[in-house]
């Protein structure tokens, strides 16, 4: 067979694996930075245990890219759950959400999880890693899979599989443990040497390798505000009896999703009202509303403004987008493109002058940016705040310390961080990534408002994500308040807008694999025709359309 690995020809006999090719080419490494974890052939990810049957161009996946990190995380999670099953039979392990450089798991058992238990779990994980147990992929027919998971006590997975459209289900197995994490895994447990477990009350954080030094485990850093808002979202899911896709599908099927929408939207409205109360109580003059792409910043800013008006206030809106520097004046990067996520695309000095002038009660001309020309409009707009009036400022860089001049008293500023932090799981062991939900929102909105293809939006997403890690996430704990804009029902609505479009991405496209990742988990979700139930000021309206704030 004519096989190339990262462009290098290699001779493989029938039945030899991608890992055999890696060894032949001398590409195997003890360093996680260099070690291949899986492979991409066309638009699919394959285990290194896969034996190519045809001529193939193979691209190796390492930890340095998102696809490689996902392979590592799935494999390490498999080892973690296997360890807990061996040490504490009957314990229920639930993958909750990403928490900093790790993944947060709850472990339900009696007696409650202790720091000593977590030490034992880490030792067992390392024993399994050192044993280098093969992770074998098997294909089961769907009825056999449902029967196995039911008998094994994984009722959540058995229930989910009843919604699966296909007649088969692939699992990975080590010893007597079988599970699946909706994607490929490393060839064996020995690949996952870099990790650390951190005890939290009734839970642990599985700390992943450092992004900048994958041969070293990341260090846990407390993020109390992030943890608090995620716990609140967990509580909301329990309150609404909707923590898994199975429960969401049941609500779609029996029609109770409409009541779910009403309760979820009411919880949002109540929280926006509490935010407004805090702003007035603090006597803030400027409210900075910040967050990553597709988090619902604009709608959140408007809903906070509405709640302030309920309290007798008269807030004024301002967007950081109007402080963009003319596009033709921005430097291009090594790829020949302007990095629009960079904070220096904003005229920070002009913003600080204007903000200081406004909070001091002076009439101020603020700029207006014309996105059709990529330039600032010749004429701005005049603003002046009365003594008790607030300025609500929305933009991704709102929490960055460079945005607020030291000449402005900090007590006059109220910072709000918004993000879509979903805590809805496919099943106990498979969380839906918050970044995937935001990407879904972005795909729907960009197609609706800009007629952007799926490939166009997928192509820019890595740059958006890099910008978030550089310019947004490091400042999120600076916020006075957090708001989780996720709606537990939203995937059932977003699916019908984006699923058919994702299926049109051709297999030969370099973005097919990214589209396929989303399609795979959307396959389990029933779509809901409930737009008549969604309020016109809902966060979701910012993406599917019909938001009356923009009329």
C-alpha positions in Angstrom: 0.0 0.0 0.0 1.1 3.6 -0.7 1.0 5.1 2.8 2.3 8.5 3.8 2.6 9.7 7.4 2.9 13.5 7.7 4.0 13.5 4.1 6.7 10.8 4.6 6.2 7.6 2.5 6.3 4.4 4.5 5.8 0.7 3.5 3.1 -1.1 5.4 2.1 -4.7 4.9 -1.6 -5.7 5.0 -2.6 -5.9 8.7 0.1 -3.5 10.0 -1.2 -0.6 12.0 -0.6 3.2 12.0 1.5 2.6 15.2 3.7 0.2 13.2 4.3 3.1 10.7 5.1 5.5 13.6 7.7 3.1 14.9 9.2 2.5 11.5 9.6 6.2 10.9 11.2 6.7 14.4 8.4 9.0 15.4 7.6 7.3 18.7 8.6 9.4 21.7 8.4 9.2 25.5 7.7 13.0 25.5 4.0 13.8 25.4 4.9 17.0 23.4 6.2 14.8 20.6 4.3 11.5 21.0 1.5 10.8 18.4 -1.8 10.0 20.2 -4.0 9.2 17.2 -4.2 9.8 13.5 -6.4 11.6 11.0 -7.2 10.1 7.6 -9.4 12.3 5.5 -12.1 13.6 7.7 -11.9 10.9 10.4 -9.9 10.3 13.5 -8.4 6.8 13.9 -6.7 5.0 16.8 -3.1 4.2 16.2 -4.2 0.6 16.4 -6.1 1.0 13.1 -4.7 -1.0 10.2 -5.2 0.9 6.9 -6.8 -1.1 4.2 -6.2 1.3 1.3 -3.6 3.8 0.1 -3.8 6.6 2.7 -2.4 10.0 3.6 -2.1 9.9 7.4 -1.7 13.0 9.6 -0.6 12.3 13.2 -2.3 14.0 16.1 -0.4 15.2 19.1 -1.3 16.9 22.3 -0.5 20.3 20.9 -3.8 20.5 18.9 -7.4 20.2 20.0 -8.1 16.8 18.4 -5.0 15.3 20.2 -6.0 16.8 23.6 -9.5 15.3 23.2 -8.0 11.9 22.6 -5.8 12.2 25.7 -8.6 13.5 27.9 -10.9 10.6 26.9 -8.2 8.0 27.5 -7.3 9.5 30.9 -10.9 9.7 31.9 -11.3 6.0 31.0 -8.4 5.2 33.3 -9.8 7.4 36.1 -13.2 5.7 36.0 -11.7 2.2 35.8 -9.6 3.0 38.9 -12.6 4.2 40.9 -14.6 1.1 39.9 -11.8 -1.1 41.2 -11.4 0.7 44.5 -15.0 1.7 45.2 -17.4 -0.7 43.5 -20.8 0.9 43.1 -19.6 4.5 43.2 -21.2 6.8 40.7 -18.8 8.9 38.8 -20.1 11.9 36.8 -18.1 14.1 34.5 -19.4 17.6 35.2 -17.5 20.3 33.4 -14.2 21.8 32.6 -12.7 23.7 35.5 -9.5 25.6 34.6 -6.9 23.2 33.2 -8.8 20.1 34.3 -12.2 18.3 34.4 -14.4 18.3 37.4 -15.9 15.0 38.5 -18.3 14.2 41.3 -18.0 10.8 43.0 -21.1 9.6 44.8 -20.3 6.9 47.4 -20.6 6.1 51.1 -18.7 7.1 53.0 -18.1 10.4 51.2 -15.1 10.9 49.1 -12.1 12.0 51.1 -8.6 13.4 50.3 -7.2 10.0 51.2 -9.5 8.3 48.7 -8.3 10.6 46.0 -4.7 9.7 46.8 -5.6 6.0 46.5 -7.4 6.7 43.1 -4.3 8.5 41.8 -2.0 5.6 42.8 -4.4 3.1 41.1 -4.4 5.3 38.0 -0.6 5.3 37.9 -0.6 1.5 38.4 -2.9 1.1 35.4 -0.8 3.5 33.3 2.4 1.6 34.2 0.7 -1.7 33.2 0.2 -0.3 29.7 -3.1 -2.1 29.2 -4.3 -2.1 25.6 -7.4 -0.1 25.0 -9.3 -2.3 22.5 -12.2 -1.0 20.4 -15.1 -3.3 19.9 -18.3 -3.0 17.9 -21.6 -4.2 19.5 -25.1 -4.3 18.1 -27.2 -1.7 19.8 -29.4 -4.2 21.8 -26.3 -6.0 23.1 -24.8 -2.6 24.1 -28.0 -1.6 25.9 -28.2 -4.9 27.7 -24.5 -4.7 28.8 -24.8 -1.2 30.2 -28.0 -2.0 32.0 -26.4 -5.0 33.7 -23.3 -3.0 34.4 -25.3 -0.3 36.3 -24.7 2.4 33.6 -28.4 3.0 33.2 -27.8 6.6 32.0 -25.9 5.3 29.0 -28.4 2.5 28.3 -31.2 5.1 28.3 -29.3 7.4 26.0 -28.6 4.6 23.5 -32.3 4.1 23.0 -32.2 7.4 21.1 -29.3 6.2 18.9 -30.1 6.1 15.2 -27.7 3.4 14.2 -27.8 -0.4 14.8 -24.4 -0.6 16.3 -22.3 1.0 19.0 -18.5 1.1 19.4 -17.0 0.7 22.8 -13.5 0.6 24.3 -12.5 -2.2 26.7 -9.7 -2.7 29.3 -10.0 -5.7 31.7 -13.7 -6.2 32.4 -14.6 -2.5 32.0 -16.3 -1.3 28.8 -17.3 2.3 28.1 -17.3 4.9 25.3 -16.5 8.5 25.2 -17.8 9.4 21.7 -14.4 9.6 20.0 -11.1 7.7 19.6 -8.7 6.9 22.4 -5.0 6.3 22.8 -3.7 2.7 21.9 -3.0 1.9 25.6 -3.1 3.2 29.1 0.6 3.8 29.0 0.1 6.9 26.9 -1.4 8.9 29.8 1.5 9.4 32.2 1.0 13.1 32.7 -1.9 14.1 35.1 -2.7 14.9 38.7 -5.8 14.5 40.8 -7.0 17.3 43.1 -9.5 16.6 45.9 -12.5 18.9 46.3 -15.5 18.2 48.5 -17.3 15.1 47.2 -15.4 15.6 44.0 -12.0 15.7 42.3 -10.4 17.6 39.4 -8.6 15.6 36.8 -5.7 17.9 35.9 -4.5 17.7 32.4 -1.0 18.3 31.0 0.1 21.9 30.7 -0.6 23.4 27.3 2.8 25.0 27.1 4.7 22.1 28.6 2.7 18.8 28.1 5.2 16.8 30.0 4.2 18.4 33.2 0.7 18.3 34.8 -1.1 21.6 35.2 -1.4 23.1 38.6 -4.8 23.6 40.2 -5.7 27.2 40.7 -8.9 28.1 42.7 -11.5 29.8 40.6 -14.3 30.3 43.2 -16.5 32.4 41.0 -16.4 30.0 38.1 -17.0 27.1 40.4 -19.9 28.9 42.0 -21.7 29.6 38.8 -21.2 26.0 37.6 -22.7 24.7 40.8 -25.7 27.0 40.4 -26.2 25.6 36.8 -26.0 22.1 38.2 -28.7 23.0 40.8 -30.8 24.5 38.0 -30.5 21.3 36.0 -31.7 19.3 39.0 -34.5 21.8 39.8 -35.7 21.4 36.2 -35.1 17.6 36.2 -33.0 18.0 33.1 -29.3 17.1 33.5 -28.9 14.7 30.6 -29.8 14.5 27.0 -32.1 11.5 27.8 -34.1 13.8 30.1 -34.2 16.6 27.6 -35.4 14.2 24.8 -38.1 12.9 27.1 -39.3 16.4 27.6 -39.3 17.1 23.9 -41.3 13.9 23.3 -43.9 14.4 25.9 -44.3 18.2 25.4 -43.1 19.3 28.8 -40.2 21.1 27.2 -42.5 24.1 27.0 -42.7 24.2 30.8 -39.0 23.7 30.9 -38.5 26.8 28.7 -40.8 28.9 31.0 -38.9 27.9 34.1 -35.4 28.3 32.5 -36.2 31.7 31.2 -37.7 32.7 34.5 -34.5 31.7 36.3 -32.6 33.9 33.8 -34.9 36.8 34.4 -34.6 36.5 38.2 -30.8 36.4 38.0 -30.7 39.5 35.7 -32.9 41.3 38.3 -30.5 40.3 41.1 -27.6 41.7 39.0 -29.4 45.0 38.6 -30.1 45.2 42.4 -26.4 44.7 43.0 -25.4 47.4 40.5 -27.7 50.0 42.1 -26.7 48.9 45.6 -23.0 49.5 44.7 -23.9 52.9 43.1 -21.9 51.9 40.0 -21.6 54.4 37.1 -20.2 52.0 34.5 -21.2 48.4 34.0 -18.7 46.3 31.9 -20.3 43.3 30.4 -17.7 40.9 29.0 -17.4 37.3 27.9 -16.2 35.1 25.1 -17.7 34.7 21.6 -21.3 33.8 21.4 -21.9 34.0 25.1 -24.8 36.4 24.7 -23.2 39.6 25.8 -25.4 42.0 23.8 -28.6 40.5 25.0 -27.3 40.3 28.5 -26.4 44.0 28.4 -29.9 44.9 27.2 -31.6 42.7 29.8 -29.6 44.2 32.6 -30.6 47.6 31.2 -34.3 46.6 31.4 -34.0 45.5 35.0 -32.3 48.7 35.9 -35.2 50.6 34.4 -37.5 48.5 36.6 -35.6 50.1 39.5 -36.1 53.6 38.2 -32.8 54.0 36.5 -32.1 55.2 32.9 -29.0 53.4 31.6 -27.2 54.3 28.4 -25.7 51.6 26.1 -22.2 51.6 24.7 -20.4 48.9 22.6 -16.6 48.4 22.7 -17.0 47.4 19.0 -17.3 51.1 18.2 -13.8 51.6 19.5 -12.2 49.4 16.8 -9.3 51.0 15.0 -9.7 51.3 11.2 -8.9 47.9 9.7 -6.4 49.2 7.2 -4.3 50.6 10.2 -4.0 47.2 11.9 -0.9 45.1 11.5 -1.2 41.6 10.0 0.1 38.5 11.6 2.4 35.8 10.2 -0.5 34.2 8.5 -1.3 37.5 6.6 -4.5 38.0 8.6 -5.5 40.6 11.2 -6.0 39.1 14.6 -9.4 40.7 15.4 -9.4 39.1 18.9 -6.4 41.1 20.0 -7.0 43.8 22.5 -4.9 46.3 20.5 -7.5 46.3 17.7 -9.3 48.7 20.1 -8.5 52.4 20.6 -8.0 52.0 24.4 -6.7 55.5 25.0 -9.8 57.0 23.4 -12.1 54.7 25.3 -10.5 55.6 28.6 -10.7 59.3 27.9 -14.4 58.9 26.9 -15.2 56.8 30.0 -13.6 59.2 32.4 -15.4 62.1 30.7 -18.8 60.4 30.9 -18.6 59.2 34.5 -17.6 62.8 35.4 -20.9 64.0 33.8 -19.4 65.7 30.8 -21.0 65.6 27.3 -18.8 63.3 25.2 -18.8 62.4 21.5 -18.2 58.6 21.3 -17.2 56.9 18.0 -19.4 54.8 15.7 -17.6 52.1 13.8 -18.9 51.2 10.3 -18.4 47.5 9.8 -19.3 47.8 6.1 -16.3 49.9 5.4 -14.1 48.7 8.3 -13.6 52.3 9.4 -14.8 54.7 12.0 -17.6 56.9 10.9 -16.8 60.6 10.4 -19.5 61.5 12.9 -19.9 60.0 16.4 -22.8 60.3 18.8 -23.1 62.6 21.8 -23.7 61.1 25.2 -24.0 62.6 28.7 -24.8 60.9 31.9 -26.8 62.4 34.7 -25.6 62.0 38.3 -27.4 58.7 38.9 -27.3 57.3 35.4 -25.3 54.1 34.5 -23.3 53.4 31.3 -23.6 49.8 30.2 -20.5 48.8 28.1 -20.5 45.5 26.2 -17.5 43.8 24.6 -15.2 40.8 24.8 -12.4 42.8 26.5 -14.5 44.5 29.1 -12.7 42.8 32.1 -9.2 43.5 30.9 -7.4 45.8 33.3 -6.1 47.9 30.4 -9.6 49.0 29.6 -10.0 51.0 32.8 -7.8 53.9 33.5 -6.3 54.1 37.1 -7.8 57.7 37.1 -11.3 56.2 37.3 -12.2 55.1 40.9 -12.7 51.3 40.9 -15.8 51.5 43.0 -17.6 53.2 40.1 -17.1 50.1 37.9 -19.2 47.0 38.1 -17.9 44.0 36.1 -20.2 41.3 34.7 -18.8 38.1 33.1 -21.2 36.1 30.9 -20.5 32.8 29.3 -22.4 29.7 28.0 -21.3 27.1 30.6 -23.5 24.1 29.8 -23.8 21.4 32.5 -26.0 19.2 30.3 -24.4 15.8 29.8 -24.9 13.1 27.2 -24.6 10.6 30.0 -22.7 10.4 33.3 -19.3 9.9 31.7 -19.8 12.2 28.7 -20.2 16.0 29.1 -21.1 18.4 26.3 -18.3 20.9 26.1 -19.2 24.5 26.7 -17.0 25.5 23.7 -19.1 23.2 21.4 -22.3 24.9 22.5 -20.9 28.4 21.8 -19.7 27.2 18.4 -23.2 25.9 17.7 -24.6 29.3 18.5 -22.0 31.0 16.4 -22.7 28.7 13.4 -26.4 29.5 13.6 -26.0 33.2 14.0 -23.3 33.7 11.3 -25.3 31.7 8.8 -28.5 33.7 9.6 -26.9 37.2 9.7 -24.0 36.9 7.3 -24.9 33.9 5.2 -21.6 32.5 6.3 -21.0 28.8 5.4 -20.3 26.3 8.0 -16.7 26.0 6.8 -16.2 29.8 7.0 -17.2 29.9 10.7 -15.3 26.7 11.5 -12.2 28.1 9.9 -12.1 31.1 12.2 -13.0 29.3 15.4 -9.4 28.3 16.3 -8.3 32.0 16.2 -11.3 33.0 18.3 -10.4 30.3 20.9 -6.7 31.4 21.0 -7.9 35.0 21.6 -10.2 33.9 24.4 -7.4 32.1 26.3 -5.1 35.1 25.9 -7.4 38.1 26.4 -10.6 36.9 28.2 -10.3 33.8 30.4 -7.3 35.2 32.4 -9.5 38.0 33.7 -12.8 36.2 34.3 -12.3 36.0 38.1 -12.0 39.8 38.2 -15.8 40.0 37.6 -18.1 41.2 40.4 -20.8 38.9 39.1 -21.0 35.9 36.7 -24.0 35.0 34.6 -24.3 31.6 32.8 -26.3 32.3 29.7 -26.8 28.6 28.8 -30.4 27.5 28.4 -30.8 23.8 29.2 -33.2 23.4 26.3 -31.3 25.3 23.7 -29.6 22.3 21.9 -33.0 20.9 21.0 -33.8 24.2 19.3 -30.4 25.0 17.7 -30.1 21.5 16.2 -32.7 22.0 13.5 -31.0 25.2 12.4 -27.5 23.8 12.1 -27.7 20.0 11.7 -28.7 20.0 8.0 -26.0 22.6 7.2 -23.3 20.6 9.0 -24.2 17.6 6.9 -23.4 19.5 3.7 -19.7 20.0 4.7 -17.9 17.6 2.2 -15.7 14.8 3.5 -12.8 16.3 1.5 -13.0 19.6 3.4 -10.4 20.2 6.1 -13.2 21.3 8.4 -15.3 18.1 7.9 -13.8 16.6 11.0 -14.9 19.6 13.2 -18.4 19.4 11.7 -18.5 15.7 12.3 -17.7 16.1 16.0 -20.8 18.3 16.5 -23.0 16.0 14.3 -22.0 13.0 16.4 -23.5 14.4 19.7 -26.4 16.1 17.9 -27.4 12.7 16.6 -28.6 11.9 20.1 -30.7 15.0 20.5 -34.4 15.4 19.4 -35.1 18.7 17.8 -38.0 20.8 19.2 -40.4 23.0 17.3 -41.1 25.5 20.2 -40.1 28.9 18.9 -43.6 30.2 19.8 -42.7 29.5 23.5 -39.3 31.3 23.4 -39.5 34.9 24.7 -38.5 37.7 22.3 -35.7 38.8 24.7 -34.3 35.3 25.3 -30.6 34.8 25.0 -31.4 32.2 22.3 -33.1 34.8 20.2 -29.7 36.5 19.7 -28.7 33.5 17.6 -31.9 32.1 16.0 -33.4 35.5 15.4 -36.5 37.3 16.6 -34.8 39.3 19.4 -36.8 42.4 19.9 -33.9 44.3 21.3 -32.5 44.7 17.8 -35.7 46.1 16.2 
